[in-house]
Amino acid sequence: MLLSRWVKLGSGGATVRTLVVSLVIAITMLVVAPSLATALAQQPPLPSVFGGTAILDGATAADGTEVSAWIDGAKVATTTVNPNGNNPGNYALKIPQPPGRSYNGQEVAFRIGDFTTAEIGTWEGSGGGILNLTASSAPPESTSAPINPLTLPQTSEGAACILRVAPRIRVSLSHPVIPEKSDVGVHTVIDNSHLNGCNFDGEIIVTWPEGLLVSDAEGAMVVGGGRSKFPFTDLVPGEETGFSLRLKSIKPGEFDIVMHAFIWPVGEKNRFSELMHFTTLRVKGIPEPSHTTEAISRASADTSPPPSESEKSKWAQPWTIGILVVVIAALVTLVTLVAARK
């Protein structure tokens, strides 16, 4: 009889313990799941990864040849052909999305060495795929502007200026989106391909619309729209030049910053060519604080100081959740022990 009662009690205690464990698991999941979901939602998207063959002038590109990816005229990733030495003629390129930027749905241009490929991709998180790239080092057959003539006179002695690749220009921002009344760096670059046989003179002109000011250590220098000019001389093949400036925003909106570059072979300014590139700066307005009548009256009636942001969010901290789980588990264990003794 005693044995029978003990077995029933033991069986009931096991049932209680099973229910307690299930309760602890359920409570833990309810407490931890929201924080886990929030943490997962804040993770950046996985990069786009492209790979395949790299063909230059109809032949497999040599091992070590650079393959680069470009978005909005800026180089965003680079690799080399056969980086590991076991896939001749192949490349694999990972393009991560930097913090504060969104590449989703944007076109991706590629270059093999200094030459743009015929293929383009689209950036998507965890996207990409096999993309076989082809490029040619030959100049285009015709252009809308006199940028790529095969030969141009460079000196009075009759030496020829061989221009195989048009110079590239870039204008970029230190931050594409800034708050109102803050500064942003503007950087310009023009390069002369090492494949060319020309030294260039020229000038870079950057223009900006109203709503932006040029600033230096002494403050704003130009009110409203304006421009800045940078001349350069004797840019040899394989080198680049440029300049930087800082702009200050005075009102929200979107502003196109335009870069014009005028180049000509040394000593032949009458044979100039014009190149243009632009980028867009977004300026966000500073939100005005809102004070409703109800909030003001409530603040007047309550003499205690409002809770700080850290106090408001302390229950969302991981250590607080951990303490809560431990306390609940301890209480459940105590109840289990009491039930078992009965």
C-alpha positions in Angstrom: 0.0 0.0 0.0 2.8 2.4 0.9 4.7 1.4 -2.2 1.6 2.0 -4.3 1.1 5.5 -2.8 4.8 6.3 -3.3 4.6 5.3 -7.0 1.6 7.4 -7.6 3.2 10.3 -5.8 6.4 9.9 -7.8 4.4 9.6 -11.0 2.5 12.8 -10.1 5.8 14.6 -9.3 7.1 13.6 -12.7 4.0 15.0 -14.3 4.4 18.2 -12.4 8.1 18.5 -13.3 7.2 17.9 -17.0 4.7 20.7 -16.9 7.1 22.9 -15.1 9.8 22.3 -17.7 7.4 23.0 -20.5 6.3 26.2 -18.8 9.8 27.4 -18.4 10.6 26.7 -22.1 7.4 28.5 -23.2 8.2 31.5 -21.0 11.8 31.6 -22.2 10.7 31.6 -25.8 8.1 34.4 -25.2 10.8 36.5 -23.6 13.7 35.8 -25.9 11.9 35.5 -29.3 11.2 39.2 -29.7 14.8 40.2 -29.0 16.1 37.5 -31.4 13.7 38.6 -34.1 14.8 42.2 -33.7 18.5 41.2 -33.8 17.9 39.2 -37.0 16.0 42.1 -38.6 19.0 44.4 -38.0 21.5 42.2 -39.8 22.8 43.7 -43.1 21.9 41.8 -46.3 24.3 39.2 -47.6 26.5 40.4 -50.5 26.0 39.7 -54.2 28.5 37.3 -55.5 29.3 37.0 -59.2 31.7 34.5 -60.9 32.6 33.1 -64.2 35.2 33.5 -67.0 37.0 36.7 -67.8 37.7 37.1 -71.6 39.8 40.0 -72.9 40.2 40.5 -76.6 38.8 37.1 -77.3 41.2 35.2 -75.1 41.2 34.2 -71.4 42.5 37.0 -69.2 45.9 36.3 -67.7 46.1 35.2 -64.1 46.3 38.2 -61.8 44.4 40.5 -64.0 42.1 42.8 -62.0 38.4 42.4 -62.2 36.4 45.2 -60.6 32.7 46.1 -60.0 31.3 49.6 -60.3 28.1 51.1 -59.0 27.1 54.7 -59.8 30.6 55.3 -61.3 32.4 54.2 -58.1 34.5 51.1 -57.6 32.8 48.9 -55.0 34.7 45.6 -55.2 37.8 44.1 -56.8 39.4 40.7 -57.3 41.8 39.1 -59.7 41.6 36.4 -62.3 42.4 33.0 -60.7 43.3 34.3 -57.3 43.9 30.9 -55.8 45.8 29.4 -58.7 43.5 26.6 -59.4 40.9 28.1 -61.8 42.7 29.7 -64.8 40.6 32.4 -66.6 38.0 32.5 -63.8 37.1 35.2 -61.3 34.8 35.3 -58.2 33.7 38.8 -57.0 31.9 39.5 -53.7 30.1 42.8 -53.5 29.0 43.7 -50.0 26.6 46.6 -49.2 28.2 49.2 -47.0 26.4 50.6 -43.9 24.1 53.5 -44.7 23.8 52.6 -48.4 21.3 50.6 -50.4 22.5 48.9 -53.5 19.3 46.9 -54.0 18.2 46.7 -57.6 21.1 48.9 -58.8 23.1 48.0 -62.0 26.6 46.7 -61.5 29.2 47.4 -64.3 32.4 45.4 -64.6 35.9 46.0 -65.8 38.6 43.6 -66.8 41.7 45.6 -66.1 41.0 49.1 -67.5 38.3 47.9 -70.0 34.6 47.9 -69.4 32.8 44.6 -70.1 29.7 44.3 -72.3 27.9 42.5 -69.5 26.2 44.2 -66.5 24.6 42.7 -63.4 22.0 43.7 -60.8 22.8 43.9 -57.1 20.5 41.9 -54.8 21.1 40.6 -51.3 22.3 37.0 -51.5 22.1 37.5 -55.3 24.5 37.4 -58.2 25.4 34.2 -60.0 27.4 33.0 -63.0 28.3 35.9 -65.3 30.9 35.4 -68.0 32.6 38.7 -68.7 34.0 39.9 -72.1 35.9 43.1 -72.8 38.0 44.6 -75.6 41.0 46.8 -75.4 40.4 48.2 -78.9 39.0 51.8 -79.0 35.3 52.2 -80.1 34.8 52.7 -83.8 33.1 56.0 -83.3 32.1 58.4 -80.5 29.7 61.3 -80.2 32.6 63.6 -79.1 36.2 63.7 -80.2 37.5 61.7 -77.2 39.1 58.7 -78.8 41.0 59.7 -82.0 43.7 57.2 -82.9 46.4 59.8 -83.3 46.8 63.5 -82.3 49.8 65.7 -82.8 51.5 66.4 -79.5 54.7 68.3 -80.2 56.0 70.6 -82.9 58.6 67.9 -83.7 55.8 65.7 -85.1 55.6 63.1 -82.4 52.3 61.3 -82.3 49.9 61.2 -79.4 48.4 57.7 -79.3 45.1 57.7 -77.4 43.8 54.2 -77.1 41.6 54.6 -74.0 39.6 57.7 -73.0 40.5 59.1 -69.6 38.0 58.3 -66.8 36.7 60.8 -64.4 34.9 60.4 -61.1 33.2 62.6 -58.6 32.2 61.0 -55.3 31.0 62.1 -51.8 32.2 61.1 -48.4 28.6 60.6 -47.4 25.7 60.4 -50.0 23.1 61.4 -47.4 23.7 64.1 -44.7 21.6 66.1 -42.3 20.9 69.7 -42.8 23.6 72.2 -41.8 26.4 69.7 -42.0 29.5 69.2 -44.2 30.3 66.7 -46.8 33.5 66.0 -48.7 33.6 66.1 -52.5 36.4 64.2 -54.2 37.3 64.3 -57.9 39.7 62.1 -59.9 40.8 62.0 -63.5 43.1 59.3 -64.8 45.2 58.6 -67.9 45.3 55.0 -68.8 48.7 53.3 -69.0 47.8 52.1 -72.4 47.8 55.6 -73.8 50.9 57.3 -75.4 49.7 60.8 -74.5 50.5 63.3 -71.8 47.5 65.5 -71.0 46.9 69.0 -69.8 43.5 70.0 -68.7 41.3 71.4 -65.9 38.5 70.0 -63.7 35.5 72.1 -62.9 33.0 71.2 -60.2 29.6 73.0 -60.0 27.0 72.9 -57.3 23.5 74.4 -57.0 22.0 76.8 -54.5 21.5 75.3 -51.1 25.1 74.3 -50.7 28.1 76.4 -49.6 31.8 75.9 -50.1 33.4 75.9 -46.6 37.0 75.9 -45.3 38.6 76.4 -41.9 37.3 80.0 -41.8 33.7 79.2 -42.8 31.5 79.6 -45.8 33.1 81.3 -48.8 30.4 81.2 -51.5 26.7 82.0 -51.1 24.3 80.1 -53.3 25.4 78.0 -56.3 29.0 78.2 -57.4 31.9 76.3 -58.9 35.5 75.4 -58.3 38.3 74.9 -60.9 41.4 72.9 -60.7 44.0 73.0 -63.6 46.5 70.3 -64.1 49.5 69.7 -66.5 51.4 66.9 -68.0 49.3 64.0 -66.7 51.4 61.0 -67.9 49.9 57.6 -68.8 49.2 55.4 -65.7 48.7 58.3 -63.3 45.7 60.2 -62.0 45.1 63.6 -60.4 42.2 65.5 -58.8 41.2 67.6 -55.9 38.8 67.7 -52.9 36.6 70.3 -51.3 33.9 70.5 -48.6 30.4 71.6 -49.1 28.0 72.7 -46.3 24.3 72.2 -46.6 21.9 75.0 -45.7 18.6 73.5 -46.7 17.1 70.0 -47.3 16.7 68.5 -50.7 18.5 66.7 -53.5 21.5 68.4 -55.1 23.4 67.4 -58.3 27.1 68.0 -58.1 28.5 68.1 -61.6 32.1 67.5 -62.7 33.4 68.7 -66.1 36.8 67.8 -67.2 38.5 69.4 -70.2 41.6 67.5 -71.6 44.0 68.0 -74.5 47.4 66.7 -75.5 50.2 68.8 -74.2 50.6 71.8 -76.4 47.4 71.3 -78.3 44.7 73.1 -76.4 42.6 73.7 -79.5 42.0 69.9 -79.7 40.3 69.7 -76.3 37.7 67.1 -75.3 35.1 67.4 -72.7 34.1 64.7 -70.2 31.3 65.0 -67.6 30.2 63.1 -64.5 27.8 63.9 -61.7 26.6 62.6 -58.3 23.6 63.4 -56.2 23.7 64.6 -52.6 20.6 64.1 -50.4 20.2 66.5 -47.5 17.7 65.5 -44.8 15.8 68.1 -42.8 16.1 68.2 -39.0 12.7 67.3 -37.6 11.1 69.9 -35.4 10.2 68.8 -31.8 6.4 68.4 -31.4 4.7 69.6 -28.2 1.0 69.0 -28.0 -1.2 70.7 -25.4 -1.8 67.4 -23.7 1.9 66.7 -23.3 2.6 70.2 -22.0 -0.2 70.0 -19.4 0.9 66.5 -18.3 4.5 67.7 -17.9 3.3 70.7 -15.9 1.3 68.5 -13.5 4.1 65.9 -13.0 7.0 67.4 -11.1 9.1 64.3 -11.3 11.6 64.3 -14.1 10.8 62.2 -17.2 12.5 58.8 -17.5 15.6 58.8 -19.6 16.0 56.8 -22.8 18.2 54.3 -21.0 15.6 53.8 -18.3 12.9 53.3 -20.9 14.8 50.7 -22.8 16.4 48.9 -19.9 13.8 46.1 -20.0 14.9 45.4 -23.6 18.5 44.8 -22.7 19.8 41.2 -22.9 21.0 41.1 -19.3 17.6 42.2 -18.0 15.9 39.3 -20.0 18.5 36.9 -18.6 17.8 37.9 -15.0 14.0 37.6 -15.6 14.4 34.1 -17.0 16.6 33.0 -14.0 14.0 34.5 -11.5 11.1 32.7 -13.2 13.1 29.4 -13.3 13.9 29.7 -9.6 10.2 30.4 -8.7 9.1 27.4 -10.7 11.7 25.1 -9.1 10.5 26.2 -5.7 6.9 25.4 -6.5 8.0 22.0 -7.9 9.8 21.1 -4.7 6.8 22.1 -2.5 4.5 20.1 -4.7 6.8 17.0 -4.5 6.9 17.1 -0.7 3.1 17.1 -0.6 
